[in-house]
Amino acid sequence: MNTLEIKGDWNIAKGKLKQKWAKLTDDDLQYVAGKQEEFFGRIQKSTGETREAVEKAVEEATAFCRVSDAQHLPK
């Protein structure tokens, strides 16, 4: 999977999270590697949801990325 495909997948995941919580901004959804706690905290603060609910929503929104990644694995 190349960088362009990863960016495209993340843009789709961000769109799914914005559909779930319309009040999220692009700044809320800016993920920086190694800053997972901050990322979840920003979403939790903006939505008022529990940490568990945020983690579940992010997991669901990004689940398709892992499925599409599997298509690129050598058989």
N, C-alpha and C positions, 0 to 999 in steps of 0.2 A: 504494500500500500504506500503510495507516495504522499508527499506533503499536501498536495492539492486535494487528494481524496480525503485525507484526515481533516483538513479545514472544512471541506464540504460536509462531511459527516457531523462535525461539531456545530456547523451552522444549522443543520437539520435538528440536532438535539436542542440547541438554544431555542429554536422556533417552537418545539414541543413544550419546553418549560415555560415559554412566554404564553402559550395557549392555556396552560394550566394556571399560571399566575400572571395575569395581564400587567400587574404593577411592576414586574421585574424590568430593569433597564439593561442595556448592553454592558454598562459598568458592573452591574451585579453579576453578570454572567461571564465576565472576563476571567478565564481560568489561567493561572500561571503555575507551571509545573513546580511541585514542592510546596504549594500554598493551598492544599486541599482544605485544611481547617478554616482558613480565611474565606475560601470560596463558599463552603457550606454555611459559614456564619453570616456572610453577606446576604445569601438567599433567605436564611432563617429570619434575619432582622427585617428584610423587606416584606416578607410574606406573613410573619407571625406564626409560622408553622413550627412544629417540633423538629428537632434534629433528625429523628427517625423518618418523619414524613418527607423531609427534604432529601435525605439520602435515597429513599425509595423512589421518589420522583426522578432524581438524576439517574438512578440505576435503570429505570424503565425507559427514560428518554435516550439513554446511550446503549441500550441492549442491542439494538439493531447494528451498531458499529461492530460489536464482537461477532455477530452473525455474518456480516459482510466481510470481516477480516478472515474468517474461516474459509471463505471462498478463494482467498489468495494464498492459502497454505499449500505447499507441495503435497501431493498424494503419494 
